[in-house]
């Protein structure tokens, strides 16, 4: 017998997958349902981590739509720190074994994670250097402000020529800083004015206002048989004010807010009859944009590229029963996907990604 979403969430809470879970489903007729299990309230403001990437992608594509940004524009126009890049002759080479970049990094490279910057999945001099200068990505909040982070990253060579290889994460931090310079001000204010406000995403931002801090749950990770708290409830990095410029960082949001964003994508880039994202840009966003030659087996986790593509800020299933489904996840156990028929689902926990949380995602699909 097929389980309901509520039964699946209840089962995972009882199994200890997470102390609390929020599930959201939306259908092509416009209905949205939010259900909860355990101690996570429906209006909790959660750390969505890499589910920020689709939002930043839409913000960038709206600037493309408005003629203020081009997909093939060189990012050094706004980020002179990234001009005249040096590139490792191989990703595992010593830091002085470099050659000049053949092409500049472009906006398209950032959206497709092919800038040459990103998570190094195997030990190497570049990985060690990123750890040493605090630019290596992990579950912890960023420890450098946007300018310091960009300068530290710019001091390192690229792992590969722009456009020729895929590595996760850092391209979107760079894109956030680029957007902040393009709009000449606070990226959060721009997002609120151009996206969050029009969509009614009232609780989405780079930090939780102090008066709403009680809605921020603790974050956990699995440690053997138990859950260990890694970030406190109602406190820590995610509570305003931010300690520095976080244009390169990640958002907090709610089930209701992200459901509005997901529904906008699911209904062809429209909200309340208005075009938020032009159909051709949405189509490109959810289409695989990464050439086969850039899909190395060590790009990410093992098997990542099996029936998977990457567009602009989202991954998509390229084969099988779910072909055309697209979306993305966050490292603290959050996930969303949109199906070609206009239905969508969101699952929110605050537990670091691992086998238990991945099992929850699989069951909800």
C-alpha positions as a LaTeX table, in Angstrom:
\begin{tabular}{lrrr}
\hline
Residue & $x$ (\AA) & $y$ (\AA) & $z$ (\AA) \\
\hline
Unk1 & 0.00 & 0.00 & 0.00 \\
Unk2 & 1.32 & 3.45 & $-0.92$ \\
Unk3 & 2.10 & 5.62 & 2.09 \\
Unk4 & 0.90 & 9.21 & 2.35 \\
Unk5 & 3.46 & 11.98 & 2.75 \\
Unk6 & 2.39 & 12.34 & 6.38 \\
Unk7 & 3.00 & 8.64 & 7.03 \\
Unk8 & 6.44 & 8.79 & 5.40 \\
Unk9 & 7.49 & 11.77 & 7.53 \\
Unk10 & 6.12 & 10.23 & 10.73 \\
Unk11 & 7.96 & 7.00 & 9.97 \\
Unk12 & 11.27 & 8.80 & 9.47 \\
Unk13 & 10.87 & 10.80 & 12.68 \\
Unk14 & 10.17 & 7.58 & 14.60 \\
Unk15 & 13.27 & 6.01 & 13.03 \\
Unk16 & 15.41 & 8.94 & 14.12 \\
Unk17 & 16.16 & 10.34 & 10.67 \\
Unk18 & 15.42 & 13.83 & 12.00 \\
Unk19 & 13.78 & 15.34 & 15.10 \\
Unk20 & 11.32 & 17.09 & 12.82 \\
Unk21 & 10.47 & 17.22 & 9.12 \\
Unk22 & 8.34 & 19.47 & 6.92 \\
Unk23 & 6.96 & 18.16 & 3.65 \\
Unk24 & 5.32 & 20.17 & 0.87 \\
Unk25 & 3.48 & 18.97 & $-2.21$ \\
Unk26 & 2.00 & 21.05 & $-4.98$ \\
Unk27 & $-0.07$ & 19.95 & $-7.94$ \\
Unk28 & $-0.71$ & 21.41 & $-11.40$ \\
Unk29 & $-4.16$ & 22.66 & $-10.30$ \\
Unk30 & $-2.60$ & 25.13 & $-7.87$ \\
Unk31 & $-3.06$ & 23.24 & $-4.61$ \\
Unk32 & $-0.25$ & 23.30 & $-2.06$ \\
Unk33 & $-0.18$ & 21.13 & 1.06 \\
Unk34 & 2.28 & 21.51 & 3.95 \\
Unk35 & 2.56 & 18.68 & 6.50 \\
Unk36 & 4.86 & 18.29 & 9.49 \\
Unk37 & 6.17 & 15.51 & 11.70 \\
Unk38 & 8.08 & 15.71 & 14.96 \\
Unk39 & 9.18 & 19.01 & 16.44 \\
Unk40 & 9.66 & 21.13 & 13.29 \\
Unk41 & 6.85 & 23.69 & 13.05 \\
Unk42 & 5.31 & 24.44 & 9.66 \\
Unk43 & 6.51 & 28.06 & 9.86 \\
Unk44 & 10.07 & 27.25 & 10.95 \\
Unk45 & 12.75 & 29.38 & 9.31 \\
Unk46 & 15.39 & 26.90 & 8.17 \\
Unk47 & 18.89 & 27.06 & 6.75 \\
Unk48 & 18.34 & 26.03 & 3.13 \\
Unk49 & 22.06 & 26.12 & 2.25 \\
Unk50 & 22.49 & 25.06 & $-1.41$ \\
Unk51 & 18.79 & 25.41 & $-2.20$ \\
Unk52 & 19.95 & 29.04 & $-2.42$ \\
Unk53 & 21.58 & 28.26 & $-5.77$ \\
Unk54 & 18.33 & 28.04 & $-7.80$ \\
Unk55 & 17.23 & 31.37 & $-6.29$ \\
Unk56 & 20.51 & 33.09 & $-7.20$ \\
Unk57 & 20.26 & 31.55 & $-10.68$ \\
Unk58 & 16.78 & 33.03 & $-11.17$ \\
Unk59 & 17.98 & 36.42 & $-9.88$ \\
Unk60 & 20.85 & 36.35 & $-12.40$ \\
Unk61 & 18.61 & 35.22 & $-15.26$ \\
Unk62 & 16.16 & 38.03 & $-14.51$ \\
Unk63 & 19.06 & 40.47 & $-15.03$ \\
Unk64 & 19.81 & 38.70 & $-18.32$ \\
Unk65 & 16.12 & 39.06 & $-19.18$ \\
Unk66 & 16.33 & 42.79 & $-18.46$ \\
Unk67 & 19.42 & 43.23 & $-20.64$ \\
Unk68 & 21.65 & 44.16 & $-17.71$ \\
Unk69 & 23.75 & 40.99 & $-17.86$ \\
Unk70 & 24.82 & 38.59 & $-20.62$ \\
Unk71 & 25.40 & 34.88 & $-20.19$ \\
Unk72 & 28.68 & 35.14 & $-22.06$ \\
Unk73 & 29.85 & 38.33 & $-20.35$ \\
Unk74 & 33.28 & 38.00 & $-18.72$ \\
Unk75 & 32.90 & 38.20 & $-14.96$ \\
Unk76 & 36.05 & 40.34 & $-14.69$ \\
Unk77 & 33.90 & 43.26 & $-15.89$ \\
Unk78 & 32.53 & 43.37 & $-12.33$ \\
Unk79 & 35.14 & 41.22 & $-10.60$ \\
Unk80 & 38.56 & 42.49 & $-11.72$ \\
Unk81 & 40.07 & 40.21 & $-9.08$ \\
Unk82 & 39.35 & 37.33 & $-11.48$ \\
Unk83 & 41.09 & 38.74 & $-14.56$ \\
Unk84 & 44.15 & 36.98 & $-16.02$ \\
Unk85 & 43.57 & 33.63 & $-14.38$ \\
Unk86 & 46.24 & 30.97 & $-14.07$ \\
Unk87 & 45.18 & 27.34 & $-14.49$ \\
Unk88 & 46.73 & 24.17 & $-13.11$ \\
Unk89 & 48.05 & 21.89 & $-15.84$ \\
Unk90 & 46.12 & 19.12 & $-14.07$ \\
Unk91 & 43.80 & 19.38 & $-11.04$ \\
Unk92 & 46.29 & 17.54 & $-8.83$ \\
Unk93 & 49.34 & 19.54 & $-9.90$ \\
Unk94 & 51.46 & 21.69 & $-7.62$ \\
Unk95 & 50.28 & 25.27 & $-7.32$ \\
Unk96 & 53.11 & 26.61 & $-9.47$ \\
Unk97 & 52.52 & 24.17 & $-12.33$ \\
Unk98 & 50.20 & 26.51 & $-14.22$ \\
Unk99 & 49.39 & 27.96 & $-17.61$ \\
Unk100 & 47.35 & 31.01 & $-18.64$ \\
Unk101 & 43.57 & 30.71 & $-18.91$ \\
Unk102 & 42.56 & 30.42 & $-22.55$ \\
Unk103 & 39.26 & 32.21 & $-22.00$ \\
Unk104 & 37.89 & 34.44 & $-19.24$ \\
Unk105 & 35.36 & 33.12 & $-16.74$ \\
Unk106 & 31.85 & 34.01 & $-17.89$ \\
Unk107 & 28.47 & 34.30 & $-16.22$ \\
Unk108 & 27.47 & 31.06 & $-17.95$ \\
Unk109 & 30.46 & 29.31 & $-16.36$ \\
Unk110 & 29.28 & 30.44 & $-12.92$ \\
Unk111 & 25.71 & 29.25 & $-13.48$ \\
Unk112 & 26.95 & 25.86 & $-14.70$ \\
Unk113 & 29.67 & 25.34 & $-12.05$ \\
Unk114 & 32.34 & 25.26 & $-14.78$ \\
Unk115 & 34.34 & 28.34 & $-13.76$ \\
Unk116 & 37.41 & 26.33 & $-12.69$ \\
Unk117 & 36.72 & 27.00 & $-9.00$ \\
Unk118 & 34.98 & 24.49 & $-6.78$ \\
Unk119 & 35.20 & 21.66 & $-4.29$ \\
Unk120 & 38.23 & 19.45 & $-4.83$ \\
Unk121 & 37.06 & 15.89 & $-4.24$ \\
Unk122 & 40.51 & 14.31 & $-3.88$ \\
Unk123 & 43.55 & 15.38 & $-1.81$ \\
Unk124 & 45.71 & 17.79 & $-3.79$ \\
Unk125 & 47.86 & 20.89 & $-3.27$ \\
Unk126 & 44.89 & 23.04 & $-4.35$ \\
Unk127 & 42.59 & 21.36 & $-1.83$ \\
Unk128 & 45.17 & 21.93 & 0.92 \\
Unk129 & 45.53 & 25.57 & $-0.09$ \\
Unk130 & 41.76 & 26.08 & 0.01 \\
Unk131 & 41.62 & 24.62 & 3.50 \\
Unk132 & 44.51 & 26.83 & 4.61 \\
Unk133 & 43.00 & 30.08 & 3.30 \\
Unk134 & 39.46 & 29.24 & 4.48 \\
Unk135 & 37.83 & 28.99 & 1.06 \\
Unk136 & 37.17 & 25.23 & 1.17 \\
Unk137 & 33.41 & 24.52 & 1.31 \\
Unk138 & 31.92 & 22.50 & 4.14 \\
Unk139 & 28.94 & 22.31 & 6.44 \\
Unk140 & 30.18 & 25.19 & 8.58 \\
Unk141 & 29.06 & 28.76 & 7.79 \\
Unk142 & 31.47 & 30.87 & 5.76 \\
Unk143 & 34.27 & 32.28 & 7.92 \\
Unk144 & 35.33 & 35.14 & 5.64 \\
Unk145 & 33.36 & 38.14 & 4.42 \\
Unk146 & 32.61 & 38.35 & 0.71 \\
Unk147 & 35.57 & 40.56 & $-0.27$ \\
Unk148 & 38.11 & 38.63 & 1.80 \\
Unk149 & 36.74 & 35.33 & 0.48 \\
Unk150 & 36.93 & 36.50 & $-3.14$ \\
Unk151 & 40.49 & 37.77 & $-2.71$ \\
Unk152 & 41.56 & 34.50 & $-1.08$ \\
Unk153 & 39.98 & 32.51 & $-3.90$ \\
Unk154 & 41.54 & 34.79 & $-6.54$ \\
Unk155 & 44.99 & 34.08 & $-5.07$ \\
Unk156 & 44.63 & 30.43 & $-6.12$ \\
Unk157 & 44.89 & 28.92 & $-9.60$ \\
Unk158 & 41.89 & 27.38 & $-11.34$ \\
Unk159 & 41.62 & 23.58 & $-11.30$ \\
Unk160 & 40.92 & 23.53 & $-15.04$ \\
Unk161 & 40.29 & 25.83 & $-17.99$ \\
Unk162 & 36.94 & 27.66 & $-17.71$ \\
Unk163 & 34.13 & 25.67 & $-19.32$ \\
Unk164 & 36.05 & 22.39 & $-19.47$ \\
Unk165 & 35.27 & 20.79 & $-16.10$ \\
Unk166 & 32.57 & 20.78 & $-13.42$ \\
Unk167 & 33.20 & 21.38 & $-9.73$ \\
Unk168 & 30.58 & 22.18 & $-7.14$ \\
Unk169 & 29.69 & 25.23 & $-5.10$ \\
Unk170 & 32.15 & 28.15 & $-5.36$ \\
Unk171 & 30.84 & 29.49 & $-8.67$ \\
Unk172 & 27.61 & 30.50 & $-6.95$ \\
Unk173 & 29.42 & 32.38 & $-4.19$ \\
Unk174 & 31.25 & 34.28 & $-6.92$ \\
Unk175 & 27.95 & 34.89 & $-8.72$ \\
Unk176 & 26.41 & 36.35 & $-5.56$ \\
Unk177 & 29.27 & 38.84 & $-5.25$ \\
Unk178 & 29.01 & 39.70 & $-8.95$ \\
Unk179 & 25.29 & 40.41 & $-8.58$ \\
Unk180 & 25.91 & 42.61 & $-5.55$ \\
Unk181 & 28.33 & 44.72 & $-7.59$ \\
Unk182 & 26.07 & 44.83 & $-10.61$ \\
Unk183 & 23.12 & 46.12 & $-8.58$ \\
Unk184 & 25.47 & 48.45 & $-6.68$ \\
Unk185 & 24.27 & 47.67 & $-3.20$ \\
Unk186 & 23.02 & 45.00 & $-0.87$ \\
Unk187 & 22.29 & 41.73 & $-2.66$ \\
Unk188 & 19.68 & 40.93 & $-0.04$ \\
Unk189 & 17.89 & 44.21 & $-0.68$ \\
Unk190 & 17.97 & 43.52 & $-4.42$ \\
Unk191 & 16.54 & 40.02 & $-3.93$ \\
Unk192 & 13.85 & 41.38 & $-1.63$ \\
Unk193 & 12.87 & 44.09 & $-4.10$ \\
Unk194 & 13.05 & 42.04 & $-7.30$ \\
Unk195 & 12.10 & 38.52 & $-6.20$ \\
Unk196 & 11.10 & 37.95 & $-2.60$ \\
Unk197 & 8.75 & 40.94 & $-2.42$ \\
Unk198 & 6.86 & 40.23 & $-5.65$ \\
Unk199 & 6.57 & 36.52 & $-4.79$ \\
Unk200 & 5.56 & 37.17 & $-1.18$ \\
Unk201 & 8.58 & 35.33 & 0.26 \\
Unk202 & 8.41 & 37.30 & 3.49 \\
Unk203 & 10.72 & 35.12 & 5.61 \\
Unk204 & 13.54 & 34.50 & 3.11 \\
Unk205 & 16.86 & 36.28 & 3.51 \\
Unk206 & 20.49 & 35.89 & 4.50 \\
Unk207 & 19.70 & 35.90 & 8.22 \\
Unk208 & 16.76 & 35.61 & 10.62 \\
Unk209 & 15.62 & 38.88 & 12.25 \\
Unk210 & 16.23 & 38.82 & 16.01 \\
Unk211 & 12.50 & 39.11 & 16.72 \\
Unk212 & 11.90 & 35.93 & 14.66 \\
Unk213 & 14.89 & 33.97 & 16.02 \\
Unk214 & 12.60 & 31.67 & 18.01 \\
Unk215 & 11.52 & 30.16 & 14.67 \\
Unk216 & 15.08 & 28.99 & 13.83 \\
Unk217 & 15.51 & 25.35 & 14.88 \\
Unk218 & 18.74 & 23.68 & 15.95 \\
Unk219 & 20.77 & 21.84 & 13.31 \\
Unk220 & 22.06 & 18.31 & 13.82 \\
Unk221 & 24.24 & 15.60 & 12.31 \\
Unk222 & 24.12 & 11.84 & 12.72 \\
Unk223 & 26.94 & 10.49 & 14.88 \\
Unk224 & 26.58 & 6.75 & 15.00 \\
Unk225 & 23.37 & 5.97 & 16.86 \\
Unk226 & 22.60 & 9.52 & 17.97 \\
Unk227 & 21.92 & 13.00 & 16.66 \\
Unk228 & 24.44 & 15.65 & 17.70 \\
Unk229 & 23.60 & 19.36 & 17.69 \\
Unk230 & 25.90 & 21.35 & 15.40 \\
Unk231 & 24.14 & 24.72 & 15.40 \\
Unk232 & 21.93 & 26.08 & 18.19 \\
Unk233 & 18.29 & 27.00 & 17.96 \\
Unk234 & 17.47 & 30.71 & 17.92 \\
Unk235 & 21.16 & 31.70 & 17.83 \\
Unk236 & 24.40 & 31.51 & 15.89 \\
Unk237 & 25.52 & 32.63 & 12.43 \\
Unk238 & 22.03 & 32.66 & 10.89 \\
Unk239 & 20.57 & 35.22 & 13.31 \\
Unk240 & 20.85 & 38.89 & 12.31 \\
Unk241 & 22.91 & 40.92 & 12.10 \\
Unk242 & 25.25 & 39.06 & 9.74 \\
Unk243 & 28.87 & 39.31 & 10.92 \\
Unk244 & 30.07 & 40.59 & 7.53 \\
Unk245 & 29.02 & 40.90 & 3.88 \\
Unk246 & 27.41 & 37.53 & 3.09 \\
Unk247 & 26.74 & 38.01 & $-0.64$ \\
Unk248 & 28.64 & 34.72 & $-1.19$ \\
Unk249 & 26.70 & 32.85 & 1.50 \\
Unk250 & 23.37 & 31.02 & 1.73 \\
Unk251 & 19.79 & 31.85 & 2.62 \\
Unk252 & 17.25 & 30.94 & 5.25 \\
Unk253 & 13.64 & 30.34 & 4.21 \\
Unk254 & 10.37 & 28.62 & 5.09 \\
Unk255 & 8.24 & 25.88 & 3.57 \\
Unk256 & 5.62 & 28.42 & 2.49 \\
Unk257 & 8.17 & 30.78 & 0.94 \\
Unk258 & 10.03 & 28.10 & $-0.99$ \\
Unk259 & 6.73 & 26.61 & $-2.15$ \\
Unk260 & 5.89 & 29.92 & $-3.84$ \\
Unk261 & 9.28 & 29.90 & $-5.56$ \\
Unk262 & 8.87 & 26.27 & $-6.65$ \\
Unk263 & 5.36 & 26.91 & $-7.93$ \\
Unk264 & 6.62 & 29.87 & $-9.97$ \\
Unk265 & 9.06 & 27.51 & $-11.69$ \\
Unk266 & 6.42 & 24.79 & $-12.04$ \\
Unk267 & 3.97 & 27.15 & $-13.75$ \\
Unk268 & 6.39 & 28.25 & $-16.45$ \\
Unk269 & 8.06 & 31.13 & $-14.64$ \\
Unk270 & 4.86 & 32.99 & $-13.84$ \\
Unk271 & 3.36 & 34.25 & $-10.59$ \\
Unk272 & $-0.08$ & 35.86 & $-10.25$ \\
Unk273 & $-0.26$ & 36.22 & $-14.03$ \\
Unk274 & 3.06 & 38.06 & $-14.24$ \\
Unk275 & 6.21 & 36.77 & $-15.95$ \\
Unk276 & 8.97 & 36.33 & $-13.38$ \\
Unk277 & 11.30 & 34.37 & $-15.65$ \\
Unk278 & 10.94 & 34.26 & $-19.44$ \\
Unk279 & 10.02 & 30.82 & $-20.82$ \\
Unk280 & 13.20 & 30.49 & $-22.88$ \\
Unk281 & 15.39 & 31.26 & $-19.87$ \\
Unk282 & 13.47 & 28.83 & $-17.67$ \\
Unk283 & 13.80 & 26.18 & $-20.38$ \\
Unk284 & 17.56 & 26.72 & $-20.46$ \\
Unk285 & 17.76 & 26.69 & $-16.67$ \\
Unk286 & 16.22 & 23.20 & $-16.47$ \\
Unk287 & 18.13 & 21.78 & $-19.46$ \\
Unk288 & 21.50 & 20.05 & $-19.10$ \\
Unk289 & 24.14 & 22.65 & $-19.99$ \\
Unk290 & 27.29 & 20.70 & $-19.12$ \\
Unk291 & 29.15 & 19.00 & $-21.99$ \\
Unk292 & 29.90 & 15.30 & $-21.58$ \\
Unk293 & 33.64 & 16.06 & $-21.65$ \\
Unk294 & 33.27 & 18.13 & $-18.45$ \\
Unk295 & 31.47 & 15.37 & $-16.51$ \\
Unk296 & 34.46 & 13.68 & $-14.90$ \\
Unk297 & 33.80 & 10.77 & $-12.55$ \\
Unk298 & 35.45 & 12.72 & $-9.71$ \\
Unk299 & 33.38 & 15.89 & $-10.30$ \\
Unk300 & 31.32 & 15.27 & $-7.18$ \\
Unk301 & 30.15 & 12.17 & $-5.31$ \\
Unk302 & 30.41 & 8.75 & $-7.04$ \\
Unk303 & 27.70 & 8.20 & $-9.64$ \\
Unk304 & 26.56 & 11.82 & $-9.64$ \\
Unk305 & 26.38 & 11.98 & $-13.42$ \\
Unk306 & 24.35 & 8.77 & $-13.78$ \\
Unk307 & 21.19 & 9.97 & $-15.59$ \\
Unk308 & 21.83 & 13.48 & $-14.20$ \\
Unk309 & 22.52 & 16.81 & $-15.85$ \\
Unk310 & 23.16 & 20.33 & $-14.56$ \\
Unk311 & 21.52 & 23.44 & $-15.95$ \\
Unk312 & 21.60 & 26.86 & $-14.29$ \\
Unk313 & 21.49 & 26.32 & $-10.53$ \\
Unk314 & 19.59 & 23.03 & $-10.69$ \\
Unk315 & 20.22 & 19.39 & $-11.53$ \\
Unk316 & 17.83 & 17.40 & $-13.69$ \\
Unk317 & 17.07 & 13.77 & $-14.35$ \\
Unk318 & 17.96 & 13.00 & $-17.94$ \\
Unk319 & 16.74 & 9.41 & $-18.24$ \\
Unk320 & 14.18 & 6.99 & $-16.84$ \\
Unk321 & 10.71 & 7.38 & $-15.39$ \\
Unk322 & 11.46 & 10.76 & $-13.83$ \\
Unk323 & 13.17 & 12.26 & $-16.88$ \\
Unk324 & 12.70 & 16.03 & $-16.89$ \\
Unk325 & 12.38 & 16.37 & $-13.11$ \\
Unk326 & 14.69 & 19.08 & $-11.80$ \\
Unk327 & 15.63 & 20.69 & $-8.50$ \\
Unk328 & 18.37 & 20.69 & $-5.89$ \\
Unk329 & 19.19 & 20.00 & $-2.25$ \\
Unk330 & 20.84 & 21.71 & 0.72 \\
Unk331 & 23.49 & 20.20 & 2.96 \\
Unk332 & 21.34 & 20.45 & 6.09 \\
Unk333 & 18.81 & 17.98 & 4.75 \\
Unk334 & 16.62 & 20.10 & 2.49 \\
Unk335 & 15.45 & 19.19 & $-1.01$ \\
Unk336 & 13.01 & 20.25 & $-3.72$ \\
Unk337 & 12.04 & 19.00 & $-7.15$ \\
Unk338 & 9.69 & 20.07 & $-9.93$ \\
Unk339 & 8.13 & 17.58 & $-12.35$ \\
Unk340 & 7.33 & 18.25 & $-16.01$ \\
Unk341 & 3.58 & 18.05 & $-15.24$ \\
Unk342 & 3.79 & 21.06 & $-12.90$ \\
Unk343 & 3.75 & 19.17 & $-9.62$ \\
Unk344 & 6.49 & 19.79 & $-7.07$ \\
Unk345 & 7.69 & 18.59 & $-3.68$ \\
Unk346 & 9.84 & 20.06 & $-0.91$ \\
Unk347 & 11.32 & 18.30 & 2.12 \\
Unk348 & 12.92 & 20.28 & 4.92 \\
Unk349 & 14.93 & 18.98 & 7.86 \\
Unk350 & 17.86 & 20.50 & 9.73 \\
Unk351 & 20.04 & 17.39 & 9.73 \\
Unk352 & 23.26 & 17.16 & 7.74 \\
Unk353 & 23.04 & 15.14 & 4.57 \\
Unk354 & 23.80 & 11.44 & 4.96 \\
Unk355 & 22.29 & 8.01 & 4.27 \\
Unk356 & 19.33 & 8.61 & 6.59 \\
Unk357 & 18.31 & 11.91 & 5.01 \\
Unk358 & 18.94 & 10.64 & 1.49 \\
Unk359 & 16.62 & 7.72 & 2.30 \\
Unk360 & 13.95 & 10.21 & 3.35 \\
Unk361 & 14.29 & 12.07 & 0.05 \\
Unk362 & 14.02 & 8.84 & $-1.91$ \\
Unk363 & 10.89 & 7.77 & $-0.02$ \\
Unk364 & 9.16 & 11.13 & $-0.57$ \\
Unk365 & 9.78 & 10.94 & $-4.31$ \\
\hline
\end{tabular}
